[in-house]
Amino acid sequence: MVRAAKEDSASAHEALCELCQTYWYPLYAYVRRQGHSPHDAEDLTQGFFARLLEKKYVGDADRARGKFRSFLLTALKHFMANEWDRQHAEKRGGFSAVINIDSAGAESRIEWELRDPSQPEVVFERQWATTLLERVMGELEREYTESGRAKLFETLRGCLAKDDDARPYAEIAASLDATEAAVKMAVQRLRARYRDLLRAEIARTVSSPDEIEAELRYLIATFGR
């Protein structure tokens, strides 16, 4: 996608916009942890993405030099250090919105994160991982809903993780008027589809399929840091 963006592909531009729309929150939260107010953080995040898309700075991304999340954070730091003051002075009325930022929703999430003693970069990566997992779960729910299996998904979603406290299959089977064997098979299929979607989402932000497993392990490890 990044290679295609360098070639000014319309479809690549749309894909890049979608990635920016998906992963704006970790960047917004990073800006807030630098001491900016909610209003300035929203303005700065919009300004960063506007600059990124307008000037095609994604062309500077090098597949041999790291992940897309690392590229975005480095570019944001550069923007904040070298361009924010000048651009903000030029556009005192604010930046034109290029992505949809739910600032109220973001602020409701961010309160505890602002008190997190971890380094801002660590919190950024954890938020990136959280956003990725939320996106995968949302896509999985959408697939089940569109195929008429919304009730099945809601019933089984608690079984995605292999948790000893999860509802027994026999209890789930009774609620679905199904056999326990059928529930076990349905859970296996749900987990398999979740894994496929997770790998597909990670694949969008790394340079080759060989990096997917390492990136997955790294992002999951951020929750323990």
Secondary structure as GFF3:
##gff-version 3
##sequence-region A 1 225
A	DSSP	alpha_helix	2	6	.	.	.	ID=ss1
A	DSSP	alpha_helix	10	22	.	.	.	ID=ss2
A	DSSP	alpha_helix	24	33	.	.	.	ID=ss3
A	DSSP	alpha_helix	38	54	.	.	.	ID=ss4
A	DSSP	three_ten_helix	57	60	.	.	.	ID=ss5
A	DSSP	three_ten_helix	63	65	.	.	.	ID=ss6
A	DSSP	alpha_helix	68	82	.	.	.	ID=ss7
A	DSSP	alpha_helix	84	90	.	.	.	ID=ss8
A	DSSP	alpha_helix	103	114	.	.	.	ID=ss9
A	DSSP	alpha_helix	120	146	.	.	.	ID=ss10
A	DSSP	alpha_helix	150	156	.	.	.	ID=ss11
A	DSSP	three_ten_helix	157	159	.	.	.	ID=ss12
A	DSSP	alpha_helix	169	176	.	.	.	ID=ss13
A	DSSP	alpha_helix	180	203	.	.	.	ID=ss14
A	DSSP	three_ten_helix	209	211	.	.	.	ID=ss15
A	DSSP	alpha_helix	212	221	.	.	.	ID=ss16
A	DSSP	three_ten_helix	222	224	.	.	.	ID=ss17
###
